[in-house]
Amino acid sequence: MKFHDYCTTSLEDWVTKFYSRIGITKPKQIDITAISRYLRIYVHYKPIYSYFEVIGRYQGIVIDCREPPEKHREIFFHELCHILRHAGVQSMMPEAFRELQEWDARHFVKYAAIPFHMLQYIDFDDSHVVEQMTDIFKVSPELCLERLLQLQRNGYFRQSVPTQSFQWD
């Protein structure tokens, strides 16, 4: 079913290089603790809205522990993107620049949670591909479906992927 006319985005390439540099080659290695330790980022789980902070050499991410566990990775990657790829204080920057950073962080989440170089671990012919991806990558079904549809739109498949078995809550 795969169609190799797909052209990766520069952000997908960035994530692949980043993971290669830190030795992440399989889905089970995508781990909040391992990634944050490697990058010397402190991660805290608190019942407050998620955010990141960089103060001098200190880098931290607070994950809202009230969110379901599969959302923790998504929150982590969103905040990680801000630390790794962005600069400035969002509350003090022009709205268009802040929106660009948020757009980048949303896309980064998809690519960091379900990276291109790990698509080989997915059976795209499985009628329960979304559930399979959820299990492999430990993220929400919504993010898996979003990634599948993005791959489909950009020519990764010859035909539609069997996502009809997925039911929205």
Secondary structure, DSSP 4 states (H G I P E B T S, - for coil): -B-TT----HHHHHHHHHHHHTT--SGGG--HHHHHHHHT-EEEEESS--EEEEETTEEEEEEETTS-HHHHHHHHHHHHHHHHH--S-GGGS-HHHHHHHHHHHHHHHHHHHS-GGGGGG--TTSTTHHHHHHHHHT--HHHHHHHHHHHHHTTSBSS----TT----
